[in-house]
Amino acid sequence: MWNLWTVARQTRTRPSEITGVFDEWAAYQLDSAVVWVGTFIENKLNEMDESEDSSGIKRFRPKYKLEDFLDGKPPKEVKQSIPSAAEMRRMSGVVVR
């Protein structure tokens, strides 16, 4: 999914066009999922931890690395913020009963 996100952004092409999904609803669902995952990971990669070094100078270090998301085992605090499948369906406009 991350690779599809990066290729789509670099080529300015919809993920569904890259993968050859022609059904409009399926294309919309794939595009939405890829955008959500890509944006989520990018936002997490931009988070910083602040600390002071021994001389008292504030340092900022990335809180996460890309590998944290690509190994299939996201950090615990990140995993808790990922919506469930039912929540994702509601966000995409699918009626959940």
Number of C-alpha atoms within 10 A of each C-alpha: 14 17 10 18 20 14 15 19 14 9 10 9 12 21 25 21 12 12 11 10 15 11 9 10 10 12 18 17 14 18 19 18 17 22 20 14 15 19 14 13 19 13 10 17 16 12 13 13 10 12 12 10 9 7 6 8 9 10 11 12 11 12 12 18 12 12 10 14 17 12 8 8 11 15 11 8 8 15 11 10 8 13 11 10 9 13 12 15 14 12 12 13 8 11 9 8 4
